[in-house]
Amino acid sequence: MEMKALDTNILVRFLVKDDEVQAKKVFELFRKAEEGGEEFFVPVVVLLEMIWVLEVVYRIDRNQLLEAIKDLLDLPVLRFEAREAVQSFVRMGLKSKVGLSDILISCIAKERGYKKVLTFDKRATRLEGFELL
């Protein structure tokens, strides 16, 4: 069985349910995948785009968004790129006021062995792992 990756809009439909027909398709896809032991790959870039869409377009509260990602991590049909970094991101996001995208960047960099992320964003430097250039 070939593994498939998911696009941002699949996860958004699943979480927001703003299009009933598409949301039902995603639920059915996930149900069948779980029955068949299938998994779908979630790239970090999809997660980053989903965060942006949910924050900006749907105006989802930060804590709700992080709880939704935490719930997605628990789904057996989803295989996240850099899963441990994403888990760290959720924990840090609940504690910090720094932008979620900056937290995710920091967690991914740290997981990959990079000690610092260079930035011009003074606010991001409140987060361990960022260094002002």
C-alpha positions as CSV (number, residue, x, y, z in Angstrom):
1,M,0.0,0.0,0.0
2,E,1.4,3.4,-1.0
3,M,1.6,6.1,1.6
4,K,0.1,9.4,0.7
5,A,0.7,12.9,2.2
6,L,-2.0,15.4,3.1
7,D,-2.5,18.9,1.9
8,T,-3.4,21.7,4.3
9,N,-7.0,21.9,3.2
10,I,-7.7,18.3,4.2
11,L,-6.7,19.1,7.8
12,V,-8.5,22.4,7.8
13,R,-11.8,20.7,6.6
14,F,-11.3,18.0,9.3
15,L,-10.9,20.6,12.1
16,V,-13.2,23.4,11.0
17,K,-16.0,21.5,9.2
18,D,-16.9,24.6,7.2
19,D,-17.7,22.5,4.1
20,E,-20.0,19.6,5.2
21,V,-19.4,17.5,2.0
22,Q,-15.6,17.8,2.2
23,A,-15.5,17.3,5.9
24,K,-17.5,14.0,5.5
25,K,-15.0,12.9,2.9
26,V,-12.1,13.5,5.2
27,F,-13.8,11.7,8.1
28,E,-14.6,8.7,5.8
29,L,-11.0,8.7,4.5
30,F,-9.6,8.7,8.1
31,R,-12.1,6.0,9.2
32,K,-11.2,3.7,6.3
33,A,-7.5,4.3,6.8
34,E,-7.7,3.4,10.5
35,E,-9.6,0.2,9.6
36,G,-6.9,-0.7,7.1
37,G,-3.9,0.3,9.1
38,E,-3.0,3.1,6.7
39,E,-1.3,6.3,7.5
40,F,-1.1,9.7,5.9
41,F,2.1,11.9,6.0
42,V,1.8,15.4,7.4
43,P,4.8,17.6,6.3
44,V,5.9,20.4,8.6
45,V,5.2,22.9,5.9
46,V,1.5,21.7,5.8
47,L,1.3,22.2,9.6
48,L,2.8,25.7,9.3
49,E,0.4,26.7,6.6
50,M,-2.5,25.2,8.6
51,I,-1.5,27.3,11.6
52,W,-1.5,30.4,9.5
53,V,-4.9,29.6,7.9
54,L,-6.6,28.8,11.3
55,E,-5.1,31.9,12.9
56,V,-5.6,34.4,10.1
57,V,-8.6,33.2,8.1
58,Y,-10.7,31.4,10.8
59,R,-9.4,33.5,13.8
60,I,-9.1,30.3,15.9
61,D,-7.9,31.1,19.4
62,R,-4.3,30.2,20.0
63,N,-5.0,27.6,22.8
64,Q,-7.8,26.0,20.7
65,L,-5.5,25.7,17.8
66,L,-2.8,24.1,19.9
67,E,-5.3,21.7,21.4
68,A,-6.5,20.8,17.9
69,I,-2.9,20.0,16.8
70,K,-2.4,18.0,20.0
71,D,-5.6,16.0,19.0
72,L,-4.2,15.5,15.5
73,L,-1.0,14.1,16.9
74,D,-3.1,11.5,18.7
75,L,-4.8,10.2,15.5
76,P,-3.2,6.9,14.5
77,V,-3.8,7.6,10.8
78,L,-1.5,10.7,10.8
79,R,2.3,10.4,10.6
80,F,3.9,13.8,11.3
81,E,7.2,14.9,10.0
82,A,9.4,15.8,13.0
83,R,6.8,14.5,15.4
84,E,8.8,15.1,18.5
85,A,9.5,18.7,17.5
86,V,5.8,19.2,16.8
87,Q,5.0,17.8,20.3
88,S,7.5,20.2,21.8
89,F,6.0,23.0,19.8
90,V,2.6,22.3,21.3
91,R,3.9,22.3,24.8
92,M,6.0,25.5,24.2
93,G,3.1,27.2,22.4
94,L,0.8,26.8,25.4
95,K,3.4,28.4,27.7
96,S,4.8,31.2,25.5
97,K,3.4,34.3,23.9
98,V,5.9,34.2,21.0
99,G,4.3,33.6,17.5
100,L,3.4,30.0,16.8
101,S,5.4,29.9,13.6
102,D,8.5,31.1,15.4
103,I,8.1,28.4,18.0
104,L,7.7,25.7,15.4
105,I,10.8,27.0,13.5
106,S,12.8,26.9,16.8
107,C,11.6,23.3,17.7
108,I,12.4,22.0,14.2
109,A,15.8,23.6,14.2
110,K,16.6,22.2,17.7
111,E,15.5,18.7,16.6
112,R,17.8,18.9,13.6
113,G,20.7,19.8,15.8
114,Y,20.9,23.6,15.3
115,K,21.5,25.6,18.4
116,K,20.4,29.0,17.2
117,V,18.0,30.5,14.6
118,L,19.2,33.9,13.4
119,T,16.5,36.5,13.0
120,F,15.8,40.2,12.8
121,D,12.6,39.7,14.8
122,K,13.2,41.0,18.3
123,R,10.1,39.4,19.7
124,A,11.2,36.0,18.5
125,T,14.4,36.4,20.6
126,R,12.3,36.0,23.7
127,L,12.3,32.3,22.8
128,E,15.3,30.3,23.6
129,G,17.1,29.3,20.4
130,F,16.7,32.6,18.6
131,E,19.5,35.0,18.2
132,L,19.2,38.6,16.9
133,L,21.4,39.3,13.9
